[in-house]
Amino acid sequence: MPRLARPPGVVGEIICVHGLNRGPLLSPMSLGPSRLKGYDLRVLEPFTPNHGWRWLPALLLLADAACGGRVSEAEGPCVDGRSQCDKATAQTCTGGQWVSAATCTGDTPACLKGVCVACSPGATGTCTDNSLQTCTASGQWQLVACPDDTPFCHEGRCTETPPSCQRGGPGLSDCGENKESCCTTLEVTGGIYDRTYTNLGSGPVREADPATISGFRLDKYLVTVGRFRQFVSAVLPPDGRVGYTPPAGSGKHSHLNGGNGLNATGGGYEPGWVATDDRNIALTSANLACDAPYDTWTPSAGDDENLPITCENWWEAYAFCIWDGGFLPSEAEWEYGAAGGSQQREYPWGSTDPGTSNQYAIYDCFYPDGSACLNASHIAPVGTPSLGAGLWGQLDLAGNVNEWNLDWYANYVDPCTDCANSTAASNRVIRGGDFFVDLVSSLLVTNRYMNGPSLRNGALGLRCARTP
């Protein structure tokens, strides 16, 4: 058996073993360190009981110099009762021979220390919301939240930017006056407000239905055609791969109630994505061109990438936000952000009349020139009415297109602390008003609208919310 020189004070034999499988025992001294990468240094102490193999700290320098510094636990003499791994096969030593004990497949496809486990330590898997499956030292998957500097999880890695804006380009990285990321998201400070009130410019009166809202983030812009196009490609990959569907239970407000999410008004918590709803995602060009000539989708990228997407149903809106690392805002959250919290504003920007110059809101087909409302040219690129920003900076909270909310439509339930109505009904909540409405009163923050979750509408878009 080839040997390395022994460190002072070490009694035994030092050898290099190839990889994780027993291979040729070559002379390290003759090959030299450059030929020994991938070998593992071991010591055999013939005077210990059972002639077992054991690591000695004094060998670490030799391991680094002669065997690449790597350690394997898979090799050693066959001693009855001992276990080891041969790739994805667990082996046991019986009668002096290695015998296959199990082939690691299914839920335990990896082998660790002679035992089939769920994963190889250090491996990463899929994303759930903004947490990444990471394999522990014991070979088990656990979800680890993405760090603050790369907070979004996408395709098995943590990234700085939400998936829908990673490529950059029209409708992805050129929104608003500053031509900034269309995924810009702004913090909304938590607080208490009344969901029902009247404000005619002198402050809120006739207040009712109080709600307590924890801090969250609300995207600055409506979701653009360009961003939604990235989602369509993920769901229907051009290369024929299996498309994206939201993991069951994803899309919750995971920062609330120990990860359980919003409090459901009927008891319990929001359910998150329901697997059987996968069938309700049907992103064909025909479906996304639901309301000609007012819809904004085009089969291929063109001049409308900065317009808000329309014609998506509720499930597609929810699935988009989940894929993009967020969730749909609850009705209470959306209104809180539009009302300026406890300020309970008349309009998101305050009480200034919006006028007809498209500075505060896009409505009554005044955009772009007040001509007859004949097609989607009256829908403005997201962020166009720059004076219409809410207290925390979000744009288009009134006008342009309506926005899906998380809740089923029903009468308010009191009290509300981070609540959402998860009790199935006929309609989901929509908010905000759109380009077609002809009354200024249609832009009031407190207005509530509804739409069947499966119904597609050329004046209905979405905006995502995110963890704080």
Secondary structure, 3 states (H helix, E strand, C coil): CCCCCCCCCCCCEEEEEECCCCCCCCCHHHHCHHHCCCEEEEEECCCCHHHCECCCHHHHHHHHHHCCCECCCCCCCCCCCCEEEECCEEEEEECCEEEEEEECCCCCCEEECCEEECCCCCCEEEEECCEEEEECCCCCEEEEECCCCCCEEECCEEECCCHHHCCCCCCCCCECCCCECCCCEEEECCEEEEEEEEECCCCEEEEEEEEEECCEEEECCCCEHHHHHHHHHHHCCCCCCCCCCCCCCCCCCCCCHHHCCCEECCCCECCCCCHHHHHHCCCCHHHHCCCCCCCCCCCCCCCCCCCECCCCCHHHHHHHHHHCCCECCCHHHHHHHHHCHHHCCCECCECCCCCCCCCCCECCCCCCCCCCCCCHHHCCCCCCCHHHCCCCCCCCCCECCEEEEEEECCCCCCCEECEECCCCCCCEEEECCCCCCCCHHHHCCCCCEEECCCCCCCCEECCCEECC
